[in-house]
Amino acid sequence: MSAPAFDTLRRAQLRSVATAFLRIRPLVVGPVAPLVLVALWAGGAPHAQLVALAAVFASVLGFFGLEAWRSRRVEVGERWLRGSLKLTVVLL
């Protein structure tokens, strides 16, 4: 296989995997947020901390939901995936 053909195939595979990942991410991450909040509440976390964390979780899940919606219409590229993962690290 030639180098250009390999690069084309690799990019196509990456777009496919990235798009599938961003589509299911809210379904994987979503159920964890309430569990974390319940565990912190049961552990006696301050009310203000729970409210702030709930707001962060809502924002993150909203972003993930928008990304999932977008990825159903447009295949995701390597640059978008890289940016999304960087933003996820910052939000977390």
N, CA, C and O atoms as a GROMACS GRO file, in nm:
protein
  368
    1MET      N    1   0.086  -0.117   0.000
    1MET     CA    2   0.000   0.000   0.000
    1MET      C    3   0.090   0.123   0.000
    1MET      O    4   0.188   0.130   0.074
    2SER      N    5   0.056   0.218  -0.082
    2SER     CA    6   0.136   0.340  -0.090
    2SER      C    7   0.109   0.429   0.031
    2SER      O    8   0.006   0.416   0.097
    3ALA      N    9   0.201   0.519   0.058
    3ALA     CA   10   0.188   0.608   0.173
    3ALA      C   11   0.062   0.696   0.162
    3ALA      O   12  -0.010   0.708   0.261
    4PRO      N   13   0.033   0.756   0.045
    4PRO     CA   14  -0.090   0.837   0.037
    4PRO      C   15  -0.217   0.753   0.059
    4PRO      O   16  -0.312   0.799   0.123
    5ALA      N   17  -0.218   0.632   0.005
    5ALA     CA   18  -0.335   0.545   0.024
    5ALA      C   19  -0.350   0.507   0.171
    5ALA      O   20  -0.461   0.505   0.224
    6PHE      N   21  -0.238   0.478   0.236
    6PHE     CA   22  -0.242   0.445   0.379
    6PHE      C   23  -0.294   0.562   0.460
    6PHE      O   24  -0.378   0.544   0.549
    7ASP      N   25  -0.245   0.683   0.430
    7ASP     CA   26  -0.290   0.802   0.503
    7ASP      C   27  -0.439   0.827   0.482
    7ASP      O   28  -0.510   0.863   0.576
    8THR      N   29  -0.487   0.807   0.361
    8THR     CA   30  -0.630   0.824   0.332
    8THR      C   31  -0.712   0.723   0.411
    8THR      O   32  -0.815   0.759   0.470
    9LEU      N   33  -0.669   0.598   0.413
    9LEU     CA   34  -0.739   0.495   0.488
    9LEU      C   35  -0.736   0.524   0.638
    9LEU      O   36  -0.837   0.510   0.706
   10ARG      N   37  -0.621   0.566   0.688
   10ARG     CA   38  -0.608   0.597   0.832
   10ARG      C   39  -0.701   0.711   0.871
   10ARG      O   40  -0.767   0.704   0.974
   11ARG      N   41  -0.707   0.816   0.789
   11ARG     CA   42  -0.795   0.929   0.819
   11ARG      C   43  -0.942   0.886   0.816
   11ARG      O   44  -1.022   0.930   0.899
   12ALA      N   45  -0.978   0.802   0.722
   12ALA     CA   46  -1.116   0.754   0.713
   12ALA      C   47  -1.152   0.672   0.836
   12ALA      O   48  -1.261   0.686   0.892
   13GLN      N   49  -1.061   0.586   0.879
   13GLN     CA   50  -1.086   0.506   0.999
   13GLN      C   51  -1.096   0.594   1.123
   13GLN      O   52  -1.183   0.572   1.208
   14LEU      N   53  -1.010   0.692   1.133
   14LEU     CA   54  -1.012   0.783   1.247
   14LEU      C   55  -1.143   0.862   1.251
   14LEU      O   56  -1.203   0.877   1.357
   15ARG      N   57  -1.188   0.912   1.137
   15ARG     CA   58  -1.315   0.984   1.131
   15ARG      C   59  -1.430   0.895   1.176
   15ARG      O   60  -1.519   0.940   1.248
   16SER      N   61  -1.428   0.771   1.132
   16SER     CA   62  -1.535   0.678   1.168
   16SER      C   63  -1.537   0.650   1.318
   16SER      O   64  -1.643   0.654   1.380
   17VAL      N   65  -1.422   0.621   1.374
   17VAL     CA   66  -1.413   0.591   1.518
   17VAL      C   67  -1.445   0.715   1.600
   17VAL      O   68  -1.518   0.706   1.699
   18ALA      N   69  -1.391   0.830   1.561
   18ALA     CA   70  -1.416   0.955   1.635
   18ALA      C   71  -1.564   0.989   1.634
   18ALA      O   72  -1.620   1.028   1.737
   19THR      N   73  -1.628   0.974   1.520
   19THR     CA   74  -1.769   1.005   1.509
   19THR      C   75  -1.852   0.912   1.596
   19THR      O   76  -1.943   0.957   1.666
   20ALA      N   77  -1.821   0.783   1.595
   20ALA     CA   78  -1.894   0.687   1.679
   20ALA      C   79  -1.872   0.718   1.827
   20ALA      O   80  -1.966   0.710   1.906
   21PHE      N   81  -1.750   0.751   1.865
   21PHE     CA   82  -1.718   0.782   2.005
   21PHE      C   83  -1.798   0.903   2.052
   21PHE      O   84  -1.857   0.900   2.160
   22LEU      N   85  -1.800   1.010   1.972
   22LEU     CA   86  -1.870   1.131   2.014
   22LEU      C   87  -2.021   1.111   2.016
   22LEU      O   88  -2.091   1.180   2.090
   23ARG      N   89  -2.071   1.018   1.938
   23ARG     CA   90  -2.215   0.988   1.940
   23ARG      C   91  -2.256   0.919   2.069
   23ARG      O   92  -2.364   0.947   2.122
   24ILE      N   93  -2.173   0.829   2.120
   24ILE     CA   94  -2.214   0.752   2.238
   24ILE      C   95  -2.163   0.811   2.370
   24ILE      O   96  -2.207   0.769   2.477
   25ARG      N   97  -2.073   0.907   2.364
   25ARG     CA   98  -2.014   0.960   2.487
   25ARG      C   99  -2.117   1.012   2.587
   25ARG      O  100  -2.102   0.984   2.706
   26PRO      N  101  -2.221   1.085   2.546
   26PRO     CA  102  -2.318   1.129   2.646
   26PRO      C  103  -2.389   1.013   2.716
   26PRO      O  104  -2.426   1.023   2.832
   27LEU      N  105  -2.408   0.904   2.643
   27LEU     CA  106  -2.476   0.788   2.701
   27LEU      C  107  -2.387   0.714   2.802
   27LEU      O  108  -2.437   0.648   2.893
   28VAL      N  109  -2.257   0.726   2.784
   28VAL     CA  110  -2.163   0.662   2.876
   28VAL      C  111  -2.138   0.750   2.998
   28VAL      O  112  -2.136   0.702   3.112
   29VAL      N  113  -2.118   0.879   2.974
   29VAL     CA  114  -2.084   0.972   3.081
   29VAL      C  115  -2.207   1.015   3.160
   29VAL      O  116  -2.200   1.035   3.282
   30GLY      N  117  -2.321   1.028   3.093
   30GLY     CA  118  -2.442   1.079   3.156
   30GLY      C  119  -2.484   1.011   3.284
   30GLY      O  120  -2.510   1.080   3.383
   31PRO      N  121  -2.490   0.879   3.289
   31PRO     CA  122  -2.533   0.812   3.412
   31PRO      C  123  -2.435   0.828   3.529
   31PRO      O  124  -2.473   0.808   3.645
   32VAL      N  125  -2.312   0.862   3.501
   32VAL     CA  126  -2.212   0.873   3.607
   32VAL      C  127  -2.234   1.000   3.690
   32VAL      O  128  -2.212   0.998   3.811
   33ALA      N  129  -2.277   1.108   3.627
   33ALA     CA  130  -2.292   1.236   3.696
   33ALA      C  131  -2.385   1.226   3.818
   33ALA      O  132  -2.345   1.268   3.926
   34PRO      N  133  -2.506   1.171   3.805
   34PRO     CA  134  -2.591   1.161   3.924
   34PRO      C  135  -2.532   1.070   4.032
   34PRO      O  136  -2.549   1.094   4.151
   35LEU      N  137  -2.463   0.966   3.989
   35LEU     CA  138  -2.401   0.877   4.088
   35LEU      C  139  -2.295   0.950   4.170
   35LEU      O  140  -2.285   0.932   4.291
   36VAL      N  141  -2.215   1.032   4.102
   36VAL     CA  142  -2.112   1.110   4.172
   36VAL      C  143  -2.178   1.208   4.269
   36VAL      O  144  -2.134   1.222   4.383
   37LEU      N  145  -2.282   1.276   4.224
   37LEU     CA  146  -2.351   1.372   4.311
   37LEU      C  147  -2.412   1.303   4.432
   37LEU      O  148  -2.404   1.356   4.543
   38VAL      N  149  -2.474   1.189   4.413
   38VAL     CA  150  -2.533   1.114   4.525
   38VAL      C  151  -2.424   1.069   4.622
   38VAL      O  152  -2.442   1.077   4.744
   39ALA      N  153  -2.312   1.021   4.569
   39ALA     CA  154  -2.203   0.976   4.656
   39ALA      C  155  -2.147   1.093   4.737
   39ALA      O  156  -2.118   1.078   4.855
   40LEU      N  157  -2.131   1.208   4.674
   40LEU     CA  158  -2.082   1.325   4.747
   40LEU      C  159  -2.182   1.372   4.851
   40LEU      O  160  -2.145   1.409   4.962
   41TRP      N  161  -2.311   1.371   4.815
   41TRP     CA  162  -2.415   1.410   4.910
   41TRP      C  163  -2.415   1.315   5.030
   41TRP      O  164  -2.422   1.359   5.145
   42ALA      N  165  -2.406   1.185   5.002
   42ALA     CA  166  -2.404   1.085   5.110
   42ALA      C  167  -2.280   1.100   5.197
   42ALA      O  168  -2.282   1.068   5.316
   43GLY      N  169  -2.172   1.149   5.138
   43GLY     CA  170  -2.048   1.170   5.213
   43GLY      C  171  -2.045   1.301   5.288
   43GLY      O  172  -1.946   1.331   5.356
   44GLY      N  173  -2.152   1.380   5.278
   44GLY     CA  174  -2.159   1.504   5.353
   44GLY      C  175  -2.095   1.625   5.285
   44GLY      O  176  -2.054   1.719   5.353
   45ALA      N  177  -2.087   1.624   5.154
   45ALA     CA  178  -2.029   1.738   5.083
   45ALA      C  179  -2.114   1.862   5.104
   45ALA      O  180  -2.237   1.851   5.116
   46PRO      N  181  -2.052   1.978   5.109
   46PRO     CA  182  -2.130   2.103   5.127
   46PRO      C  183  -2.228   2.125   5.011
   46PRO      O  184  -2.202   2.088   4.897
   47HIS      N  185  -2.340   2.187   5.044
   47HIS     CA  186  -2.445   2.212   4.945
   47HIS      C  187  -2.392   2.293   4.827
   47HIS      O  188  -2.423   2.263   4.712
   48ALA      N  189  -2.311   2.395   4.855
   48ALA     CA  190  -2.257   2.480   4.748
   48ALA      C  191  -2.171   2.399   4.651
   48ALA      O  192  -2.174   2.422   4.531
   49GLN      N  193  -2.095   2.304   4.705
   49GLN     CA  194  -2.011   2.220   4.619
   49GLN      C  195  -2.099   2.132   4.530
   49GLN      O  196  -2.069   2.115   4.411
   50LEU      N  197  -2.205   2.077   4.585
   50LEU     CA  198  -2.294   1.993   4.505
   50LEU      C  199  -2.362   2.072   4.394
   50LEU      O  200  -2.375   2.024   4.281
   51VAL      N  201  -2.404   2.194   4.426
   51VAL     CA  202  -2.469   2.279   4.326
   51VAL      C  203  -2.370   2.315   4.215
   51VAL      O  204  -2.403   2.309   4.097
   52ALA      N  205  -2.249   2.353   4.254
   52ALA     CA  206  -2.148   2.390   4.154
   52ALA      C  207  -2.114   2.270   4.066
   52ALA      O  208  -2.102   2.284   3.944
   53LEU      N  209  -2.098   2.154   4.126
   53LEU     CA  210  -2.064   2.035   4.048
   53LEU      C  211  -2.180   1.995   3.956
   53LEU      O  212  -2.157   1.951   3.844
   54ALA      N  213  -2.302   2.010   4.004
   54ALA     CA  214  -2.417   1.980   3.920
   54ALA      C  215  -2.420   2.074   3.798
   54ALA      O  216  -2.453   2.031   3.688
   55ALA      N  217  -2.386   2.201   3.818
   55ALA     CA  218  -2.382   2.296   3.707
   55ALA      C  219  -2.274   2.258   3.607
   55ALA      O  220  -2.295   2.266   3.486
   56VAL      N  221  -2.159   2.217   3.656
   56VAL     CA  222  -2.050   2.174   3.567
   56VAL      C  223  -2.092   2.050   3.490
   56VAL      O  224  -2.072   2.042   3.369
   57PHE      N  225  -2.149   1.952   3.559
   57PHE     CA  226  -2.195   1.830   3.492
   57PHE      C  227  -2.299   1.864   3.384
   57PHE      O  228  -2.294   1.809   3.274
   58ALA      N  229  -2.392   1.953   3.416
   58ALA     CA  230  -2.495   1.990   3.318
   58ALA      C  231  -2.432   2.056   3.195
   58ALA      O  232  -2.471   2.028   3.082
   59SER      N  233  -2.334   2.141   3.218
   59SER     CA  234  -2.265   2.207   3.106
   59SER      C  235  -2.190   2.106   3.020
   59SER      O  236  -2.200   2.109   2.897
   60VAL      N  237  -2.117   2.019   3.084
   60VAL     CA  238  -2.039   1.918   3.012
   60VAL      C  239  -2.132   1.825   2.933
   60VAL      O  240  -2.108   1.797   2.816
   61LEU      N  241  -2.237   1.778   2.998
   61LEU     CA  242  -2.330   1.688   2.928
   61LEU      C  243  -2.403   1.761   2.815
   61LEU      O  244  -2.434   1.700   2.713
   62GLY      N  245  -2.430   1.889   2.835
   62GLY     CA  246  -2.490   1.968   2.727
   62GLY      C  247  -2.396   1.977   2.607
   62GLY      O  248  -2.438   1.960   2.492
   63PHE      N  249  -2.268   2.003   2.636
   63PHE     CA  250  -2.168   2.007   2.529
   63PHE      C  251  -2.157   1.872   2.460
   63PHE      O  252  -2.153   1.865   2.337
   64PHE      N  253  -2.152   1.764   2.538
   64PHE     CA  254  -2.144   1.631   2.480
   64PHE      C  255  -2.268   1.601   2.395
   64PHE      O  256  -2.258   1.539   2.290
   65GLY      N  257  -2.384   1.645   2.442
   65GLY     CA  258  -2.508   1.624   2.367
   65GLY      C  259  -2.507   1.697   2.234
   65GLY      O  260  -2.547   1.642   2.132
   66LEU      N  261  -2.460   1.822   2.236
   66LEU     CA  262  -2.450   1.898   2.111
   66LEU      C  263  -2.351   1.832   2.014
   66LEU      O  264  -2.375   1.826   1.894
   67GLU      N  265  -2.242   1.783   2.069
   67GLU     CA  266  -2.144   1.714   1.985
   67GLU      C  267  -2.203   1.587   1.925
   67GLU      O  268  -2.180   1.556   1.808
   68ALA      N  269  -2.278   1.513   2.006
   68ALA     CA  270  -2.341   1.390   1.956
   68ALA      C  271  -2.440   1.424   1.845
   68ALA      O  272  -2.445   1.355   1.743
   69TRP      N  273  -2.518   1.530   1.866
   69TRP     CA  274  -2.614   1.574   1.764
   69TRP      C  275  -2.541   1.612   1.636
   69TRP      O  276  -2.582   1.573   1.527
   70ARG      N  277  -2.433   1.689   1.650
   70ARG     CA  278  -2.355   1.733   1.533
   70ARG      C  279  -2.293   1.613   1.461
   70ARG      O  280  -2.290   1.608   1.338
   71SER      N  281  -2.244   1.516   1.537
   71SER     CA  282  -2.176   1.402   1.476
   71SER      C  283  -2.272   1.309   1.403
   71SER      O  284  -2.229   1.222   1.328
   72ARG      N  285  -2.402   1.327   1.424
   72ARG     CA  286  -2.500   1.249   1.347
   72ARG      C  287  -2.521   1.311   1.209
   72ARG      O  288  -2.575   1.247   1.119
   73ARG      N  289  -2.477   1.436   1.193
   73ARG     CA  290  -2.494   1.506   1.066
   73ARG      C  291  -2.364   1.522   0.988
   73ARG      O  292  -2.365   1.528   0.865
   74VAL      N  293  -2.254   1.528   1.060
   74VAL     CA  294  -2.123   1.554   0.998
   74VAL      C  295  -2.022   1.455   1.057
   74VAL      O  296  -2.017   1.435   1.178
   75GLU      N  297  -1.943   1.395   0.971
   75GLU     CA  298  -1.838   1.306   1.020
   75GLU      C  299  -1.728   1.391   1.084
   75GLU      O  300  -1.690   1.495   1.030
   76VAL      N  301  -1.679   1.346   1.197
   76VAL     CA  302  -1.582   1.423   1.275
   76VAL      C  303  -1.442   1.398   1.223
   76VAL      O  304  -1.406   1.284   1.193
   77GLY      N  305  -1.364   1.503   1.214
   77GLY     CA  306  -1.226   1.491   1.170
   77GLY      C  307  -1.129   1.484   1.289
   77GLY      O  308  -1.168   1.501   1.405
   78GLU      N  309  -1.005   1.459   1.258
   78GLU     CA  310  -0.902   1.446   1.361
   78GLU      C  311  -0.886   1.574   1.441
   78GLU      O  312  -0.870   1.570   1.563
   79ARG      N  313  -0.890   1.686   1.374
   79ARG     CA  314  -0.873   1.815   1.443
   79ARG      C  315  -0.987   1.840   1.542
   79ARG      O  316  -0.964   1.885   1.654
   80TRP      N  317  -1.110   1.811   1.499
   80TRP     CA  318  -1.225   1.830   1.588
   80TRP      C  319  -1.214   1.739   1.709
   80TRP      O  320  -1.237   1.783   1.822
   81LEU      N  321  -1.180   1.612   1.687
   81LEU     CA  322  -1.167   1.518   1.798
   81LEU      C  323  -1.061   1.564   1.896
   81LEU      O  324  -1.082   1.561   2.017
   82ARG      N  325  -0.947   1.606   1.845
   82ARG     CA  326  -0.839   1.653   1.932
   82ARG      C  327  -0.885   1.773   2.016
   82ARG      O  328  -0.860   1.778   2.136
   83GLY      N  329  -0.952   1.868   1.952
   83GLY     CA  330  -1.003   1.984   2.025
   83GLY      C  331  -1.108   1.947   2.128
   83GLY      O  332  -1.109   2.001   2.238
   84SER      N  333  -1.195   1.853   2.092
   84SER     CA  334  -1.298   1.809   2.184
   84SER      C  335  -1.237   1.743   2.308
   84SER      O  336  -1.280   1.768   2.420
   85LEU      N  337  -1.138   1.658   2.286
   85LEU     CA  338  -1.074   1.591   2.399
   85LEU      C  339  -0.997   1.689   2.488
   85LEU      O  340  -0.994   1.673   2.610
   86LYS      N  341  -0.936   1.789   2.427
   86LYS     CA  342  -0.866   1.892   2.506
   86LYS      C  343  -0.966   1.970   2.590
   86LYS      O  344  -0.942   1.994   2.708
   87LEU      N  345  -1.078   2.009   2.530
   87LEU     CA  346  -1.180   2.080   2.604
   87LEU      C  347  -1.238   1.995   2.716
   87LEU      O  348  -1.267   2.046   2.825
   88THR      N  349  -1.254   1.867   2.692
   88THR     CA  350  -1.302   1.776   2.795
   88THR      C  351  -1.208   1.773   2.914
   88THR      O  352  -1.253   1.776   3.029
   89VAL      N  353  -1.079   1.769   2.889
   89VAL     CA  354  -0.982   1.770   2.997
   89VAL      C  355  -0.992   1.899   3.077
   89VAL      O  356  -0.987   1.897   3.200
   90VAL      N  357  -1.007   2.012   3.009
   90VAL     CA  358  -1.020   2.141   3.078
   90VAL      C  359  -1.148   2.143   3.162
   90VAL      O  360  -1.146   2.187   3.277
   91LEU      N  361  -1.258   2.097   3.106
   91LEU     CA  362  -1.385   2.098   3.180
   91LEU      C  363  -1.382   2.005   3.300
   91LEU      O  364  -1.441   2.034   3.404
   92LEU      N  365  -1.314   1.893   3.286
   92LEU     CA  366  -1.307   1.800   3.399
   92LEU      C  367  -1.214   1.854   3.505
   92LEU      O  368  -1.194   1.790   3.609
   0.00000   0.00000   0.00000
